[in-house]
Amino acid sequence: MSENEKLQKAVDLAIASGYQLKKDAFEFLTTAAVTADPTEIMNKALQKIESLKEKPLFIGRDTLEELLEEEPKIAEEITPTPQTVKMVEGKRKFQPFAKEVESHQNN
């Protein structure tokens, strides 16, 4: 299973459990997917959240990082080494939708 598929599975798991991910949590999982299983991280995070008295609507990076403090094995897997850090850059060509639609003006 590719990193993207694992990441998608982790996000789907959070949504199916009734939570949404904050942007910083998603970025954290994206980084983690390089060296660890984001689904495992999400499962542990959901278990932790379920034990809370007041459950949040959103899962943030802080929740995931707190989990790592409790689970040193996961933190060890996620800590990026210089070989595991990837930079992705690129630009998409902007294609406005309106250019694809014919004009229906009466002349």
C-alpha positions in Angstrom: 0.0 0.0 0.0 1.5 3.4 -1.0 1.9 6.3 1.4 -1.0 8.1 -0.1 -3.3 5.1 0.2 -2.3 4.7 3.9 -2.9 8.4 4.5 -6.3 8.3 2.8 -7.2 5.3 4.9 -6.2 7.2 8.1 -8.3 10.2 7.1 -11.3 8.0 6.2 -11.0 6.3 9.6 -11.2 9.7 11.3 -14.2 10.8 9.3 -16.0 7.5 9.8 -15.5 7.9 13.5 -17.1 11.4 13.4 -14.1 13.6 13.5 -12.4 16.0 11.1 -8.7 16.7 10.8 -7.3 20.1 11.2 -4.8 21.1 8.5 -1.8 20.7 10.9 -2.9 17.2 11.9 -3.1 16.2 8.2 0.3 17.6 7.5 1.6 15.7 10.5 0.2 12.5 9.2 1.6 13.2 5.8 5.1 13.5 7.3 4.5 10.4 9.4 3.4 8.3 6.4 7.0 8.3 5.2 8.2 6.2 8.1 5.2 5.0 10.1 1.6 3.8 9.5 -0.7 6.8 9.7 -3.7 4.4 10.2 -2.0 3.0 13.4 -1.4 6.5 14.6 -5.1 7.5 13.9 -6.4 4.3 15.6 -4.4 5.2 18.8 -5.5 8.8 18.6 -9.2 7.7 18.3 -8.8 5.4 21.3 -7.4 8.2 23.3 -10.1 10.6 22.2 -12.8 8.1 23.0 -11.5 7.9 26.6 -11.9 11.7 27.0 -14.9 13.2 28.9 -15.3 16.0 26.4 -14.6 14.9 22.8 -13.4 17.4 20.3 -14.9 17.9 16.9 -11.5 18.3 15.2 -8.3 16.3 15.7 -5.4 18.6 15.8 -1.6 18.1 15.6 -1.4 18.6 19.3 -3.6 15.6 20.0 -1.3 13.5 17.7 1.9 14.8 19.3 0.5 14.1 22.8 0.0 10.5 21.7 3.6 10.4 20.6 4.7 11.4 24.1 2.8 8.5 25.5 3.9 6.1 22.7 7.7 6.5 22.3 7.9 3.7 19.7 5.6 5.6 17.3 7.6 8.9 17.9 10.8 7.0 17.1 9.3 5.8 13.8 8.0 9.3 12.8 11.1 11.3 13.6 12.3 12.1 10.1 15.9 11.4 9.1 17.5 13.5 6.4 16.9 10.7 3.9 13.1 10.5 4.6 12.2 14.2 4.1 10.7 14.9 0.7 10.0 18.3 -0.8 7.3 18.5 -3.4 7.0 21.6 -5.4 5.1 22.4 -8.5 2.6 24.7 -10.1 -0.6 23.8 -11.7 -1.8 25.6 -14.7 -4.9 27.5 -13.8 -7.8 26.6 -16.1 -11.0 28.5 -15.3 -14.1 26.5 -15.6 -15.8 29.3 -17.5 -13.5 28.9 -20.5 -14.9 25.4 -21.0 -18.5 26.6 -21.2 -20.0 28.0 -24.3 -21.5 31.4 -24.2 -25.3 31.6 -24.9 -25.6 35.3 -25.6 -28.2 36.5 -28.0 -26.7 38.8 -30.7 
